[in-house]
Amino acid sequence: MQNTQSEKDVSSSRTGLIGITMGCPVGIGPEIILRFVTKTKSFGQFLPIIVGDIAQLSRCAKELQMDIEIVPWRPGDPVNVEKLQVIEPEANEGYSLHAESLHWGEPNKETGHAAAAYIIKAVQLIGQGVLDAMVTCPIAKYAMQLAGYKFPGHTEMLASLCNTGNYGMMMAGKRLKVSLVTIHTPLAKVPEQLSQDEIIRVIHLTGETLVRDFGIPRPRIAVAGLNPHSGEAGMFGEEEMQVIEPAVSAAVSKKWDVSGPLPPDTVFKKAMDNDYDAVVAMYHDQGLIPFKLVHFEDGVNLTMGLPIIRTSVDHGTAYDIAGKGLASDSSLEAAFALAAQIISNRSRIQGKIIED
C-alpha cells in the first residue's frame, strides 16, 4: 500500500519553520506558547517548532486545562499543526530540567541553565538550516547569572553566539519603531557612553534593518535628543551640539533620510503620524516608555545586525502571574508574525539582487 501523509502533516522540507524558545521554564513562556499554538487556526507558510521542555509544557497544559497533544520533534520529521511540536536540547549537552520540582515564579540556577540551553539550541538549528528564524520568550537575567551566563540579556547573548559585534535593539510595532543607542545602561552613565561613532552605527543599523527586514526602500529616520528641548541651543545640555548633531550629519546617506536631534517629547508623536519610519532613542526608557504606551500588547523586540532572524516578545517573565492562566499571548503572536514577514522580505530582496 502506498504511504500517504495526513493533510494535517506538512513536510518540513517544503515549509518554513520558526523556532520558539520557551524562555524561563517557571515564567509565562510555557503558557503563552500553549495559548498561541492552540488558538491559531492557520500558520500559513511558516510553522512553529518549540525549543523547550516537554514535561514543563505538559504540566502547564494540564494545570490550565488546555487540550493539546505535546510531542517530541526531530529535524526531518513532518510537522502536525494540530500538535505542539517540541525539540529539547540533548542531555549530552548538559541539559537537565526536573519539571516536578519547579515552582511557578521561582527561578533558580536550573531554570537559568535551561533557558540558556533553549537559546543555544535554536541558534544551532538555524545554523544547520533546520529553522529559518527564532522567536524568544522571556528569560530571567538573575537565573541566567546564577547559571554562569554573564550577559545582560538575550540580545547580548545572541550576539555572542553569532560572533557579531555590530548589533542593536529595535522595538517594532505597526505604528512605531524605536531603536536604542544605549540599552541596559544606568541613566546616570548614559551621557558619558554616547559617542558620535556609536550614534552613527545605530543609525546605519536602523536604516539597514528598515530596508532589509521591513522592505522600506528609503526610510526616514528621526534621532531624538538627550536633553529637554534637545538642549535648547546648549541651555539645557551640550550633548546635542557636541555629539548627536555631528553624528546625524555624518549619517545622512543616499539610502535614507536622517533628521535630528529632535525634541524627545514630540518626536515619537511625529513618528506615529508617519513623518518618520523609526526613531533612534538615546537610552532605554526614552524609547521604551512611548513604545509600550502604544504597543504594550503587540510590541516586538527585534535584534538588528544578526546573521540570523530573531524576534521576541517585548515583556518579561511576569512571575507574579505565572501558572495562573492570566498571561496574554498577543506579543508572541506579533513576534511570530514579524519573523515570518522578515523571512519573506529578505527572500524577496535577495531574489531581486540575484535578478539584477
Secondary structure, DSSP 4 states (H G I P E B T S, - for coil): ------TTEE-TTTSEEEEEE--STTSSHHHHHHHHHHH-S--TTEEEEEES-HHHHHHHHHHTT---EEEE--TT--EETTEEEEEPPPGGGT----GGG--TT---HHHHHHHHHHHHHHHHHHHTTS-SEEEE----HHHHHHTT---SSHHHHHHHHTT-SS-EEEEE-SS-EEEESSSS--GGGHHHH--HHHHHHHHHHHHHHHHHTT--SS-EEEEE-SSGGGGTTTTT-SHIIIIIHHHHHHH--SS-EEEEEE-HHHHHHHHHTTS-SEEEESSHHHHHHHHHHHHTTT-EEEEET-SS-EEEESS---TTTTTTT----HHHHHHHHHHHHHHHHHHHHHHHHHH-
